[in-house]
Amino acid sequence: MPFRYFIKQLLLPPGIFLLLLALGWWLRRTRPRLAGACFALGFGGMWLMSLPVMVEWSARALETEPALAREDWATLAQRADAIVVLGSGRERGDPAWGADQPTGVGLERQRYAARLAKASGLPVLTSGGLHYGTPPSEAELMAVSMQDDFGVTVRWKEEHSRTTWENAQMSAAILLPEGIKRVVVVTQAWHMPRSVWSFEKAGFTVVPAPVGFLGVDNARPLGGWMPEFVSVWRSGQLINEAVGQVGYRLFYR
């Protein structure tokens, strides 16, 4: 496993909060005040991550690109030359299918991209490399699913990228030589600002097509102030994205 993976999992929530709880336990006798602070930060951070209302508020801060108006789908060909769908990992070896499959998030992106492609007639590129070095690529998995599940044939597959930045750079290597400089980018709403920034840096004019908005009414009892497991996962995604936005602007200028 790459070193970067371990650092990311330990230093970003919930890993950092679990480390604080473990540190608090270890220091409970020798440094009780410091142990109490570590425990409060660890427990408090985990509790906040588990609240649907915190997911809603955090997502609103990240989801700055509005959804495409339904009436604009058919006219996308006037504003763009292709649709780019970004990968989101994969489900490993699902016995129901007998093979790796796109993630639920990936299928959400594919479904939306398929609707846009059918409405506009624009060709599609799927972007995503190998998952920890194991074939097939995310782009290949998405291309097969787009054809089999949504009836859309993918024209190009970018099969080597590992990050959003590489999604953009390697898609540019395929599309720009063909004169395609305007792209509709399909990804999660909270991931869209970093994606737009990356694709613009790669030389594209971008039409954002965000999907999977989380910054909407959480529709939970008590306004979302009761903890639930799925919110921990979603909060982790949002925190990772916020850190990614800062990191990209520092390292990719």
Buried (B, 14 or more C-beta within 10 A) or exposed (E): EEEEEEEEBEEBBBBBBBBBBEBBEEBBEEBEEEBEBBBEBBBEBBEBBBBBBBBBBBBBEBBBBEBBEEEBBEEBBEEBBBBBBBBBBBBEEEEEEEBBBBBEBBBBBBBBBBBBBBBBEBBBBBBBBBBEEEEBBBBBBBBBBBEEEBEBEBBBBBBBBBBBBBBBBBBBEBBEEEEBBBBBBBBBBBBBBBBBBBBEBBEBEBBBBBBBBBBEEBEBEEEBEEBBEEBBEBBBBBBBBBBBBEEBEEEBE
